[in-house]
Each structure stands twice: as C-alpha cells, then as structure tokens.
Amino acid sequence: MLPPFDYFEHRAACKRKQKERASRIATLPKPYLYPLSPAERSILDEDIESLVQDVQEGEKKAVDVLRAYGKVAVKAQEKTNCITEIMIKEAEGWIERGEINTNGPLAGIPVSLKDSIGVAGFDSSVGYSINTGKPMKADGAIVRLLKDAGAVPFVKTALPITLLSFECFNDVWGRALNPHNTKYSPGGSTGGEGALLAFGGSRIGVGSDVAGSVRAPAHYSGCYSIRCSTGRWPKLGVSTSMPGQEGIPSVFSPMARTLSDLIYFTRSLIQMKPWNYDQSVHPITWRTEVEHEYQDKKKLKVGIMRTDNVVDPAPACARALQMAASALQDQGHEIFDVTPPDSYEALVIASNLLNSDGTKTFRSFFRTGESDDPGAAEFGKYMRLPRFIKYFYWAYVKYVKRDAVWAGLLEHWHAKSALEYWQWVTKRELYKGRWHDWWNSFGKDGDGLDFILTPPNATPAVPHGGMKEAAAACGYTFIFNLLDYAVGVLPVTHVDPRVDVLSPSVKVSKMNAVARGAYKHYDAVKMAGLPVAVQVVGRRLEEEKVLACMQRLEDALEAKGERYELLKVPEV
C-alpha cells in the first residue's frame, strides 16, 4: 500500500507482532511455568565448556539446559523488553528430532541471536514493520553452523530501527531497557543481546557490528564481546537496514556473559570451519599456537590510547581505563601512552563511507508514521537538506562558532557519486596503511605493540533518547571498523558517584559539538551502578591474540581484587 495509507498497515503489523510474542510466552510448555529448581540453578552456574561435557556424557539433557535458560530469558523479557522472536517451543522440537548435534563442541548450549539473523519459520524484521509477516524459508549460515556445533537457538533479541544507534528502539518491538537501570539504554545495535546476557537469560549470543554494535552493548550492559575482522565469521542469510553497504562492512561476532564463555564459544565456532558454510569466510583455522603464545608471554607491550581527541573520556571511563592499565603494570607488563594516527580523520572517513548513499537505503524501508531512531533522524535530516543551505550552515559552524571538529564532519555530508565514493575508499586505505606503519614502529622485525587499551565510548550508557545528541560520539569503536581490527570489550567496574563526578573545572559549553552531545547526558549520580568497560585492540584477524590478552587483563584485575562483578541471576 502506498503512503500515507501504509500507516494503518504499520500500526497493525506492530500490534500483530507484539501480540504474537506475548502469545508465544503465554503458551510455553508447562515446565517453563515452574520456578527454577536446584538442578536448574546449578546449570545456570556452569560455564559452557562444563555444560557441553555434561550433555555429551549424558549427565544433563539438552532440553533441561534449554528450560533453565528459557525461564530466565522470559524473566529478562519482562524486565528489559530485550527479546523479539520466541523460539523456545521450536527449539525443543529441534532437540527431540535430532536436528541439534549433541556431540558437537557446543552440545546443548542455548544461544540467543540478534533479530537480523535468519532462522527458518521466523521473521527477521530488523525492527521495520514492512519486514514482518515474512518468515525466512531457510536457516542462514550462522544458524546452520550453530546447530551443527550443537548449539540451540532459542530467542532472537532486540535492535534499533536502522541498526545505526547505541539505543534499542523500534515501533515493532518497543524499547529495550538496561538491566542495571531501566532508564538507560542497553546499547545498540545489538542491545537486546547485551541486556539478555547481562541479566543471565543467555550465556552466549551472536550480534553484528558496523560502528560498535557488539561493543557498545557490552560496555553499556556489562558483558563481553569481540568484534571479529571481516571474513572470520559467516554472514550469509541475514537481514540488514543497508544491504550492499561495503564501505564499512558489518561483521557478525560473538557475545557472552563471561570471558571464559566468549573464548570457548569463539574458538569452537572457528574450529567448525565456517568457510564451509559461507564463501565469504577466510579458511583460517583456529591458531592455538597464537592463543598459547599470548597466554604465556612474560611481558606484554601495551599502548594506552587515553582519548580519541574528539571526545575525552568521562571520569568513569577514564578511571576504568586506568584500573586496567595499572593492573597490567602491576603484573610487570610494559605500559605506556600512545597517540595513534589522527582518530578524528578516521571518524570523518568512516561516517562518510557508511552513509555514502545519502541515508536513502535505510530510509527506504520506513512506512508512513514509523518512528525513527533519534540519532539517525538527526543526521538523516541534515543529509537531506539542499546543498546550498548545508554550505551556509557549515560556514557558520566553522567560521562563526569556530568548531572545526563539527564543521569537518558536516563538510562532506551528502550523497556520494561513484567517483566521490572511490575517492573516500582511497582515503580509507591510505589511513589503514598509516596505522599499519605506526603500529610496527614500536618494535623490531615488525612485531610492534601487543595490543592497545582504550575506552569503548566516552561515557557509560546513554539515557533513552540520548542518541539524538550523542550519535556522533562513536569514534572509540568506529575507528576499528574502518581499520577492520579485532577488538574485544570486557567490563571493568561500575559508575561510582563518589569518584566519577565531573569536575567543576570541565566546561562542557566550551567543548566541540560532538563532545557536548556526549557530555550532555553524563551524570555520575544518575548513572550510579552502570557498567564501565575497556577495549582490547589487536590488528586485523588477530582474534586468538585479542582473546588471550583479554584473559591476561582479567587475571590481572582479579589479582588486585578488582574483577568485574556480574549481575546475579534473579530468582525465577
């Protein structure tokens, strides 16, 4: 139906999907109605490696593991609205019919999936009502791989419309909430995964990342993730808001409740030879020797990137970074501050490549009256202004406001011709080359740094609606999408209003517009208890090294009595 009459179809589709979700929860098999048993509590306390062994040896049944996590997932949905499609009843059928390989390396482990991942018989709406009522005809590559590994897909999780936000809202499913403080976002675009994992309703999940979308939720919600390089994980059979966008490729990557689960999950999936499921995956086996090298290396060389020189980290994020750096230093590692090639330049290049179509593609899926993401709405609105109006505004920002940072982001904010697009790709490749040379400059024989530590974001979680002002403050994650580096996030601490308040000497009004937008929502008192994480940055295709170094960091924090405390799984 054509606009504006498609508004009525939009409203009907949203009501239908929410009613369908409620009905699926209400009609779950009887065991899901009972409180958690002591046996199920013990299941929730086990790491996935131990659970796999129990299932393979017959000490536990896959369906019992599913029921334990299914009960908590339903509770998480009640508290945080983090789930879209409920697949629990079907998952029991997959187990019963032998469609799950219970001899595989993930035997019997429930896995949650971002809504965009295709599962046969279920929609992959990506939060757009036009995509509802169109169930996938076949499992995507990720789901086939997971089932062959023994994992049990059981729920799909919330995301924002457009997939271009660190919030998590759309009309189809509503707003996902942070389990630590429901007034705040759980992150995005894989925000539902962040909320569910932090709550304890799942141990492992899969999301996607184009500008920080598995890392921001880990930081905001308090769980673990790694952004894999392109070609390390499959991506066939998924939906997206920007099909064909390859300037900054989206990558699918793992998330987990604990670091040990993240490491085991990532290793297990790559050992399953994902290149046999998706031609885009590089045939690179899991390099155990690299993992062991960095587990055992006596002295690591760690660069601390304290700021992206666009938005300095807020006190809570600066403190988390210093905690991580100090813990490593106490273990005898070589720690020193670094200033990489211009991070601001990366933000300009990445933002222009990601939106080189003028935001037309993700806008094309909207129906009349469909709610936009606050951040995407702001930059999309400016993108669509006539060029001469944008020129005058750019000149005002640059020469009157004297905000060179904001002006630089606005200067080329228009749809690109093929010629312009190729020129921006050239800028991207030259920038990546500068980083390569810079990294190598720290060592002999090209070994360079072992890894970089940096904040995942300038602030902890934003309040709902906060991306309207904070959308551009994504440089700490976005830069590594442009570089295609392997980057892990692990939580370190929580916001403490006693020590994380903003100093009176910090003048937010004097900051550039990007920083003002981020700091508008920083309030250590209101944010008390929200998670704060750090990023562990390796280079392209260095997932084994990054995960090993994340373990070294967590061990160092634990040695100081500063290991992050997860949310306790609630009584159900």
ROFIZA-175450 format. One record per residue (C-alpha): x, y, z; residue in one letter. Coordinates in steps of 0.02 Angstrom, whole numbers, plus 50000, padded with zeros to 5 digits. Layout:
! residues N
XYZA ...
***
This chain:
! residues 572
500005000050000M 500645017449956L 500965031550082P 500075038350179P 498875023750187F 500265011650235D 500205019650408Y 498745008350451F 499694992950393E 501164998650501H 500115000050658R 499264983350625A 500924974550596A 501654981250760C 500124975550859K 500154958550775R 501984955250814K 501854960650995Q 500284950151018K 501174935450937E 502654937151056R 501514938151208A 500554922751149S 502154912751123R 502694916551301I 500974912751373A 500864895951284T 502594889251326L 502624871051384P 502154868451567K 503934866151634P 504274884551594Y 502894889751715L 503764882151866Y 505094890951972P 506924886651944L 507364870152026S 509024867452118P 509614857251968A 509204871551851E 510104883651966R 511654872951953S 511504873351763I 511494892351767L 513074892451871D 514074881551750E 515174888351611D 514754882151438I 516284870951423E 515714861151576S 513914860651516L 514454853851348V 515414839951432Q 513914835751542D 512754834851391V 513964824451289Q 514214812251433E 512344810951466G 512404818851640E 511244832751581K 509964833551443K 509994847551315A 508154850851346V 508474853551532D 509814866451492V 508614874951373L 507244875551504R 508374883351635A 508904897351519Y 507184898951442G 506434902951613K 507714916651646V 507544923451469A 505674925751496V 506044935051658K 507314945751566A 505994949951437Q 504794955451575E 506124966851650K 507004973751496T 505964970051339N 507534962651261C 506774948451158I 505904948850988T 505564931250924E 505224917251050I 505844900850975M 505874890151133I 504484878151087K 505264875250915E 506974873050996A 506304858651100E 505704850850938G 507414852950855W 508204843751002I 506894830051003E 507044826950815R 508944826350821G 509184842250720E 510444847950851I 512124839050851N 512304834651035T 514044827851001N 514664844850941G 515794857151034P 514274867351090L 513164852351131A 511534858051212G 512014876251240I 510594888651211P 511134903051100V 510254919651078S 510304928550910L 510124946450854K 508444948750768D 509274951150598S 509934933250593I 508874921850484G 508024906850565V 506824896350461A 505004899950504G 505334916550592F 505364934550535D 506974944650527S 506114961450533S 507614972150587V 506284982550676G 505404987950515Y 503564983650506S 503674981050318I 504774965850352N 503534957250468T 502464942650416G 503854936450301K 504644921650389P 506314915450325M 506184899950217K 507844892550274A 509114894350412D 510534906350374G 512344900750377A 512594905950558I 511114895750618V 511604880350517R 513354881650588L 512714883550766L 511544868550754K 512924857750681D 514024863150827A 512664857550948G 512024874850999A 510154877751019V 509484894350951P 508054898851067F 507684917651060V 508034932450948K 508454949151026T 508064967451011A 508894980350900L 508554998250844P 507715002550681I 509095007450554T 510394997250654L 511355013550671L 511165017550854S 511825013751027F 510005013751083E 508754999951051C 507005005550997F 505765002350857N 503885002550841D 503764983950805V 504514977950970W 504614993451080G 506094999251183R 507404987851261A 508004992951434L 509644991651527N 509534978151664P 510594988751782H 509485004251767N 507945003751657T 508045022451624K 509585019151517Y 509945010651352S 510694993051350P 511694998551197G 511474995451013G 511274989750888S 511444972650970T 510654979751128G 509444965651164G 510904953451171E 511814964751294G 510304965651409A 509914947051400L 511714941451431L 511974953551575A 510324948251653F 510824929851643G 509494924151519G 510824917551400S 512674913451408R 513144915651226I 512444925851083G 512814932350910V 512684950450852G 513344961650716S 514474976850720D 514684990950594V 515175005250711A 515234997050882G 513634986850886S 514264972050988V 515484982651089R 514344996751147A 513084984151221P 514494975151312A 515064991851384H 513314998451422Y 512574982251492S 514074973451570G 514504958051468C 515884952651349Y 516094953751161S 517364953251022I 517194962250857R 517954949850733C 518794955350573S 517854953050410T 517984935450344G 518164926750512R 516294923550543W 514894919350419P 513584932250371K 512514924050235L 510664922950270G 510464938750374V 509414954350354S 510044972150366T 509494990150352S 510844994050224M 511024979550100P 512514982049986G 513434993950102Q 515264988850097E 516185005050133G 516244999950317I 515704981550313P 514604974850451S 515304959350535V 514404946150638F 515284942350801S 515054933250967P 514494939951135M 514464931051303A 514044932851487R 515824928451542T 517534929451463L 517844910751477S 516224907751382D 516704920451249L 518384912151221I 517664894551215Y 516234899951100F 517354909050976T 518634895150971R 517294881750948S 516414890550804L 518014893850708I 518554875850736Q 516924870950647M 517674877750484K 516394891350449P 517094893550273W 516144877650229N 514524886950268Y 514884903850189D 516044907750043Q 516494924750118S 517384916750267V 519274915150256H 519884897150276P 520914901650429I 520924888150562T 520964892250747W 522784896050785R 523074887650952T 524904892050947E 524484910750942V 523254908951086E 524574899851190H 525934912251143E 524964926751218Y 524334916851365Q 526144913251411D 527094928551352K 528014935351503K 527984953751460K 526654961651352L 526904978251264K 525294988251290V 524885005451220G 523595015851313I 522535026751198M 521755038451325R 520755049251205T 520175049551025D 520485068451026N 518665071550983V 517815067451149V 518905064751301D 518255050351410P 517145055051556A 517845051751731P 517055034451748A 517785028551582C 519485036451616A 519515027751786R 519105010751711A 520505012851585L 521735017451721Q 521185002551827M 521554991051680A 523224999251642A 523774998751825S 523284980451843A 524354975751693L 525794986451753Q 525744977751922D 525984961351829Q 527604967951753G 526964972051579H 527634986951482E 526295000451485I 526435017251400F 525305030551324D 525145031151135V 524465043751009T 523955034250852P 523665042350681P 522285055450686D 520725047150759S 519645061750703Y 520125058550522E 519515040650544A 517835046750608L 517635058150457V 518115044650332I 517065031050414A 515485041550432S 515555047250250N 515825029550186L 514465021850294L 513185034650234N 513815037050057S 512075033449987D 511395048950073G 510465037850201T 509245032950062K 509385014150089T 508905012950272F 507565026250244R 506795015950103S 506075003150224F 505075015650327F 503195016350319R 502195032050349T 502225036950532G 503545024150580E 504665030250721S 506475034050677D 507985032050790D 508385049050870P 510175049150810G 509835042550635A 508415055050618A 509585069550658E 510975065350537F 509735059550404G 508785075950416K 510375085950387Y 510895074450244M 509275078350151R 509435097350160L 509835106649997P 511705108349970R 511705127349973F 510865127650145I 512115115050211K 513535125650144Y 512965141050240F 512725130950399Y 514445123050380W 515215140250358A 514295146550512Y 514945132050618V 516725133550553K 516965152450549Y 515715159450673V 515585145450801K 517405140750767R 517025122350793D 518225114050673A 517765096450732V 515915098050697W 516215107650537A 517355094050473G 516015080950498L 514715091750410L 515805097050263E 515545081850153H 513875076050224W 512965072350062H 512635057649948A 514195052549852K 514395049549667S 515355034049615A 516885044949586L 516745052649760E 516455035649840Y 518035028549762W 518995043649825Q 518395040350003W 518865021949988V 520605027649937T 520675038650092K 520175023650197R 521555012650125E 522895025950146L 522345028650326Y 522445009950361K 524205009950291G 524725023850409R 524075013750558W 525004998350498H 526655007750491D 526325016550657W 525955000150747W 527524991950679N 528585006750735S 528525000650916F 529554985050891G 530914976150796K 530554964950647D 528804972150630G 528104964650790D 527514981550856G 526314982851002L 525464967751077D 523844977151098F 523054993951135I 521904998151280L 520605011751255T 518845016151315P 517415008651212P 516485025151223N 516725042251302A 515315039151427T 514345024751504P 512595020851440A 511515034951374V 509755037951439P 508335033851320H 508285046651181G 510075051751216G 510715046851045M 509895062450973K 511365072151042E 512655058251065A 512555049550896A 514175056750829A 515175051850984A 515585034350922C 517405036750873G 518155024751001Y 517305009950916T 517035016350739F 518885018650705I 519205000050722F 517804995750600N 518695006650473L 520334997850512L 519464980750518D 520394976350678Y 519924962550801A 519344971350960V 518684964251124G 517704972851262V 517694967351442L 516834976051588P 517974982851724V 516944992451851T 515335001951885H 514985020551893V 515375026852068D 514585043852107P 515875046852244R 517345047352124V 516615048951949D 515775065851959V 516275078651829L 517485091651894S 516815109551902P 518335114551800S 517675104851650V 516675117051543K 515505107051434V 514905122851347S 516675125651280K 516805108451201M 516555104451018N 514785099450968A 515175080750966V 515855081351143A 514425092351205R 513185079751138G 514025065651233A 514285075151395Y 512515081851398K 511975065351473H 513445061851588Y 512865062151769D 513805050651887A 512425051352017V 511045046251897K 512205033551816M 512745025551979A 512985006851958G 513035006751768L 514424995851695P 516035003251626V 517174993251510A 518794994351412V 519284989151236Q 520724977251199V 521284981051022V 522274969450910G 522554970250724R 521594962550581R 521214943950602L 522044943050773E 520554935850867E 521594922550955E 522824935451020K 521464947751074V 520524934651174L 522124928551258A 522584946451304C 520834949551371M 521114934551486Q 522794941551541R 521934957951583L 520514949851680E 521764939251776D 522744955051818A 521184963651882L 520714948351984E 522444948152063A 522064965552130K 520324960652190G 519544971252053E 518724958451940R 517054964451874Y 515514958151967E 514124951751854L 512294954651892L 511644939951993K 510384929051903V 508724933151988P 507564920752072E 506284914751945V 
***
